[in-house]
């Protein structure tokens, strides 16, 4: 009798477990969502890789603020599938490195940062120009390819001692804006695990002295920023999509 009873108990447990598995499998994910999550989370994305080359097609350049090649993220913002792919790539890169928060730089980092932070289930922190938020601390003045800028600011209670922060922006060139963000995080007692951008202009990393270009490497060294990696998905090597300018186009952009 004991053997028979044990047999029926085992059959009952197997039935319950099998039913649970069947119920789980019956949950329907949208095919595109399922495929996107599977493909993204199991792949390592390289700068200028196949995905980056496709994304580069949505980053046209045109003359703006006196700069011959101004890259406009408005191209991929108008293409939801491409925007989503960029977010997915960033999420895959940072899902397992133990970050505490995502900081976005004024203003395009405010577009890219929140969906990445939401997907990672981490707080989003705004780093803004001076005079835009209460109860802030500011970084020193910094320089970009456009000229000198007042320091960036962050609210005092947003970054805590020991926090690991991911910094997001649309583009890195001379590194001036990123250096400001790094200094703010460090002033709050946090650590920047990486600065991530959609576009990295590598010509500014360590240009020869005779080019006259500012050096990001030298800037970081002068500011004692020695252990913060910078990563960009797309570089100028694949950014070749010149925008078709409308008739009468005027370079009337204001410095920001």
C-alpha positions in Angstrom: 0.0 0.0 0.0 2.8 2.4 0.8 4.4 1.7 -2.6 1.1 2.4 -4.4 0.5 5.5 -2.4 4.0 6.8 -3.1 3.5 6.1 -6.8 0.3 8.1 -7.0 1.9 11.0 -5.1 4.7 11.1 -7.6 2.3 11.0 -10.6 0.4 13.9 -9.0 3.5 16.0 -8.5 4.7 15.3 -12.1 1.3 16.4 -13.4 1.5 19.6 -11.4 5.0 20.5 -12.5 4.2 19.6 -16.2 1.0 21.8 -16.0 3.1 24.7 -14.6 5.6 24.4 -17.4 2.8 24.3 -20.0 1.2 27.3 -18.5 4.5 29.2 -18.5 5.1 28.3 -22.2 1.7 29.5 -23.1 2.5 33.1 -22.2 2.8 34.8 -25.5 5.6 37.3 -26.2 5.3 39.4 -29.3 7.6 37.5 -31.8 9.6 40.7 -32.6 10.1 41.4 -28.9 11.1 37.9 -28.1 13.6 37.8 -31.0 15.0 41.3 -30.1 15.6 40.4 -26.5 17.2 37.1 -27.4 19.5 38.5 -30.1 20.5 41.6 -28.1 21.2 40.0 -24.8 23.5 37.3 -26.3 25.6 39.5 -28.5 28.6 41.7 -27.9 28.5 44.9 -30.0 31.7 46.4 -31.4 32.3 50.0 -32.4 31.6 50.3 -36.2 30.3 46.7 -36.4 27.5 45.7 -38.7 24.8 47.1 -36.5 26.7 50.4 -36.0 27.1 50.7 -39.8 23.4 50.5 -40.3 22.7 53.0 -37.5 25.2 55.4 -39.1 22.9 55.7 -42.0 20.5 57.6 -39.7 23.1 60.0 -38.5 23.5 62.6 -41.3 25.9 65.5 -41.1 25.6 69.0 -42.2 27.3 72.4 -41.5 26.2 73.9 -38.2 27.6 76.5 -35.9 30.6 76.8 -38.2 31.4 73.1 -37.9 31.5 71.3 -41.3 30.2 68.0 -39.9 27.5 68.3 -37.3 26.0 64.9 -36.7 22.2 65.0 -36.0 20.6 62.3 -33.8 17.2 63.6 -35.1 17.7 61.1 -37.9 17.3 58.0 -35.7 14.8 59.6 -33.4 12.5 59.7 -36.4 13.0 56.0 -36.9 11.6 54.2 -33.9 13.1 50.8 -34.8 16.6 52.2 -35.0 16.2 54.2 -31.8 15.0 51.0 -30.0 18.0 49.1 -31.4 20.4 51.7 -30.0 18.7 51.5 -26.6 18.8 47.7 -26.7 22.5 47.7 -27.5 23.3 50.0 -24.6 21.2 48.0 -22.2 22.9 44.7 -23.3 26.3 46.3 -22.7 25.5 47.5 -19.2 23.0 45.0 -17.9 25.6 42.9 -15.9 28.2 45.4 -14.7 26.6 46.5 -11.5 25.6 50.1 -12.0 23.5 52.1 -9.5 22.3 54.9 -11.7 22.3 56.4 -15.2 23.3 60.1 -15.7 22.3 61.9 -18.9 23.9 65.2 -20.0 21.9 68.3 -21.0 20.3 68.0 -23.4 20.5 65.0 -25.7 21.5 62.7 -22.9 18.0 63.4 -21.6 16.6 61.7 -24.7 18.9 58.7 -24.6 19.3 58.1 -20.8 15.8 57.6 -19.6 14.8 54.6 -21.8 18.2 53.0 -21.0 17.7 53.6 -17.2 14.1 52.2 -17.4 15.2 49.1 -19.1 18.0 48.6 -16.5 15.6 49.5 -13.7 17.9 52.1 -12.4 17.4 55.8 -11.4 18.0 58.5 -14.0 20.0 61.6 -13.0 19.9 64.9 -14.9 23.1 66.8 -15.3 22.1 70.2 -16.4 23.5 73.6 -17.3 23.8 76.1 -14.4 20.7 77.8 -13.1 18.2 75.1 -14.1 17.8 73.1 -10.9 17.7 73.8 -7.2 20.1 72.5 -4.6 23.0 71.7 -6.9 26.7 71.5 -7.1 28.6 72.6 -10.2 31.7 71.5 -12.0 34.4 74.0 -13.0 34.1 75.7 -16.4 35.0 73.4 -19.3 35.8 73.6 -23.0 34.2 71.9 -25.9 34.7 72.0 -29.7 32.3 75.0 -29.6 34.3 77.0 -26.9 34.2 77.5 -23.2 31.2 76.6 -21.1 29.9 77.1 -17.6 30.1 74.0 -15.4 27.4 71.3 -15.4 25.3 70.8 -12.3 23.7 67.9 -10.5 21.4 67.9 -7.5 23.3 67.2 -4.3 21.3 64.2 -3.1 21.2 62.3 -6.4 24.6 60.6 -6.2 25.7 58.9 -3.0 29.1 57.8 -1.7 30.3 54.7 -3.6 27.6 54.8 -6.3 28.5 53.4 -9.7 27.3 55.7 -12.4 26.9 55.2 -16.1 27.1 58.6 -18.0 25.2 58.9 -21.3 25.5 61.5 -24.1 24.9 61.5 -27.8 28.4 62.4 -29.0 31.9 62.7 -27.6 34.5 64.8 -29.4 37.0 66.7 -27.2 35.6 65.2 -24.0 35.0 68.5 -22.3 31.4 67.8 -21.4 32.1 64.3 -20.3 35.0 65.5 -18.1 32.5 67.9 -16.4 30.2 65.0 -15.7 33.0 62.8 -14.4 34.1 65.6 -12.0 30.6 66.0 -10.7 30.2 62.3 -10.0 33.5 62.2 -8.2 32.7 65.3 -6.2 29.7 63.4 -4.9 31.8 60.4 -3.9 30.6 58.3 -6.8 32.5 56.4 -9.5 31.9 56.6 -13.3 32.0 53.1 -14.6 31.9 54.3 -18.3 30.9 57.2 -20.4 28.8 55.9 -23.3 27.8 57.8 -26.5 26.2 56.9 -29.8 28.9 58.7 -31.7 32.6 59.0 -30.9 34.9 61.2 -33.0 38.2 59.4 -32.6 40.1 62.2 -34.2 40.1 63.9 -30.9 41.4 61.0 -28.7 45.1 61.8 -29.2 45.7 63.9 -32.3 49.2 64.8 -33.5 50.3 68.1 -32.2 50.7 69.6 -35.7 47.0 69.1 -36.4 46.0 71.8 -33.9 43.1 69.6 -32.7 42.4 69.5 -28.9 43.3 66.2 -27.3 40.8 64.3 -25.1 43.7 62.2 -23.7 45.6 65.3 -22.6 42.4 66.9 -21.2 41.7 63.9 -19.0 45.3 63.6 -17.9 45.4 67.3 -16.9 42.2 66.8 -14.9 43.6 63.7 -13.3 40.9 61.5 -14.9 42.8 58.3 -15.4 40.5 55.4 -14.9 37.2 56.2 -16.8 36.6 54.4 -20.1 34.8 56.1 -22.9 32.8 54.1 -25.4 31.0 55.1 -28.6 28.9 52.8 -30.8 29.6 54.6 -34.1 32.8 56.5 -35.2 33.5 58.9 -38.0 35.0 56.0 -39.9 31.5 54.9 -40.9 29.7 58.3 -40.7 29.5 59.2 -44.3 25.9 60.2 -44.8 25.9 63.8 -45.9 22.6 65.5 -45.4 20.8 66.9 -48.4 20.4 70.6 -47.5 17.2 72.4 -48.5 17.5 75.4 -50.8 18.6 78.5 -49.0 19.9 76.5 -46.0 21.5 78.9 -43.4 23.9 77.9 -40.7 22.1 79.8 -38.0 22.6 77.5 -35.0 23.2 79.1 -31.6 25.9 77.8 -29.4 24.7 75.7 -26.5 
